[in-house]
Amino acid sequence: MEFELRAEYAEGTPPRSGEARDTTWHMTETGGVRVLCGRDLDPAAETRPAEAWGTDAAEPFCRSCGARYLRQGQ
């Protein structure tokens, strides 16, 4: 199974707009919008490769997604 990071934005902020700012990064299956912690994120939200997990590029990161990602054997 392949994974990627997906951004969650501040409420009312459209993804990929000049106003968009990342609030939290989550882990999801590649191409998915339901993240490992159970939330459904905007399909237009920015994504990053799973390899960014654990780096400054993925901070702040959802702790629940991180724990579930580790249980996936990654």
C-alpha positions as CSV (number, residue, x, y, z in Angstrom):
1,M,0.0,0.0,0.0
2,E,1.3,3.4,-0.9
3,F,0.8,6.5,1.2
4,E,1.1,10.3,0.9
5,L,0.7,13.3,3.2
6,R,-2.3,15.6,2.7
7,A,-2.7,19.1,4.2
8,E,-5.6,20.1,6.4
9,Y,-6.2,23.9,6.2
10,A,-7.7,26.4,8.6
11,E,-11.5,26.4,8.5
12,G,-12.8,28.5,5.7
13,T,-9.5,28.7,3.9
14,P,-9.6,27.4,0.3
15,P,-6.9,24.9,-0.6
16,R,-4.1,26.0,-3.0
17,S,-5.2,29.7,-2.7
18,G,-3.0,32.6,-1.8
19,E,-4.7,32.5,1.6
20,A,-4.1,28.8,2.3
21,R,-2.0,27.9,5.2
22,D,-1.4,24.4,6.4
23,T,-2.7,23.7,9.9
24,T,-1.8,20.0,10.1
25,W,-0.4,17.3,7.9
26,H,-2.1,13.9,7.8
27,M,-1.3,10.5,6.2
28,T,-3.6,8.9,3.6
29,E,-3.5,6.2,1.0
30,T,-2.2,7.7,-2.2
31,G,-5.0,9.5,-3.9
32,G,-7.3,9.2,-1.0
33,V,-9.1,11.9,1.0
34,R,-9.9,9.9,4.2
35,V,-6.8,10.1,6.3
36,L,-5.6,7.5,8.8
37,C,-7.1,9.3,11.8
38,G,-10.6,9.1,10.1
39,R,-11.1,12.6,8.9
40,D,-12.1,13.4,5.3
41,L,-9.9,16.2,3.8
42,D,-10.5,18.3,0.8
43,P,-9.5,16.5,-2.4
44,A,-7.9,19.7,-3.7
45,A,-5.5,19.9,-0.6
46,E,-1.8,19.9,-1.2
47,T,-0.1,16.5,-1.0
48,R,3.5,15.5,-0.4
49,P,5.3,12.2,-0.6
50,A,5.2,9.9,2.4
51,E,9.0,10.3,2.6
52,A,8.4,13.8,4.0
53,W,7.0,12.3,7.2
54,G,9.3,13.1,10.1
55,T,10.9,16.1,8.4
56,D,10.3,19.8,8.8
57,A,8.2,19.7,5.6
58,A,5.5,17.7,7.4
59,E,5.2,19.7,10.6
60,P,2.9,19.9,12.4
61,F,1.8,16.3,11.8
62,C,-1.3,14.6,13.2
63,R,-0.2,12.3,16.0
64,S,-3.0,9.8,15.4
65,C,-2.1,9.5,11.7
66,G,1.6,9.0,12.7
67,A,0.7,6.2,15.2
68,R,-1.5,4.4,12.6
69,Y,1.1,4.9,9.9
70,L,3.7,3.2,12.1
71,R,1.3,0.3,12.6
72,Q,1.1,-0.2,8.9
73,G,4.7,-1.5,9.0
74,Q,6.2,1.5,7.2
